[in-house]
């Protein structure tokens, strides 16, 4: 079960409508650990790109820069997640989590807007 930091979405200074964006404490702790290893104050960029076997796929990577039109979300521990407006439209109400299983560990986005997903869970459809 995903442990959400609070019932409230992550804070943002951007003007947005919709359900916001959430983060589990496991995801927040893993991002903090990765940032400590890299010694940089980087933001996690979350994108939704076309591709994968179901139509869309998530991509995540760290970067220092952002565009003026990006939406920046911030957790209580100052973990920043950035995304463009199109990505937010698809991900609003979603929770980013970090899961560790026997086959590996990964960030997982639990998207209530996804109507279907491929068998491996790397791509999804909103139609």
N, C-alpha and C positions, 0 to 999 in steps of 0.2 A: 504494500500500500504506500502511495506517495505521501510523504510528510511535507505539507506546504508550510512555508515559514509563517504565514498568517492567512486569514480569510480574505485579506485585501491583496489586490494585485501589486506588483512591484511599482515603486514610485517612478514618475516621469514628469519632466517639465514640458514635454511636448503636448500639444493639444490633440487629444485622441478621443474617439468615441468607441464604444464597444466594451468588451468584458475584461480588457487588460491582459497582462501576461504574468505568470506565476513561476516560482522556482522552489524546488525542494531544498531542504537543508543539506542533503547529500550532494546535490549539484553545486550549491554555493560553496561547500567545503572543498570539493574537488577542484573547482575553478580557483579558489584561493591557494590551494596546494600547487597547482600548475603555475600560477603566477609567481609564487615564492621560488620555485625551481628555476624559472626563467629570469627572475630578478627584474621584471618589467611590469609596469602598470598598464596592462593591456585590457582591452574590452573584448568580450566574446561576441562575434558577429554571427547572427543566425539568419540564414537565407532559405527561401523556398525557390528551387529552380525546377524548370521542366526537365523531365527525364525519369529514369527508372522504369520498372515494368508496370507501374500503376498510374503514371502520368506526372507526378511531382516527387521531388526528393528534398530532404533537408541537407543543408551543408552548414557546418560550424567551423569557425577558425578564429584565432586571436589576431587582433590588429590594433595599432595605436591611433589610427586616424578614423575620422568619420565625416560624412557629408552633412551639410547644413540641414538637408531635408530628412535625415535619419531620425528615427525615434530611439531615444536612449532610456533604458529602464535601469533602475538601481535598487539593489537589495539592501537590507539593513547593514550588512558588512561592507557596503560600497562595492559590490561586484556589479559591474556594468555590462548590460547586454544591449547590443545595438541591432537594429533591423530597419529595412526600408519600409515604406508605407504599404506596398503590395504584399510583402511578407507578413506584416502585421494584420492585414485584412484576412489572410488565410489562417493565421495563428492566434487571433484574439481568443482569449479564454483558455489557452494552452498552458501546460506546465512542463518546464524542462526538469528532468530528473537525471540522476546518475545511478546506474544499476551495475552490480557486480554479480556475475553468474559463473558457473563452471566453464563455460565456453569463452568467457572474456568479460571485460567491463567497457561500458560506453555511456555517453550521454544519450538520453531518450527523450523525445518530445511526445507528450501525451496530448493529442490534438482532438478536442471534441468536435471539430468541424470536418474531420476526415471521415468519409463515407465508407471507404474500403482501404485495405493495405495489402501489399504483396506478402508472400509467405515469409520472406526474410525480414520484413519490417522496415526496410530502407526506403521504400517509396509508398505513396498513398494517392488517393483520389478524393476530390471534394464534390464530385458529381454523382 
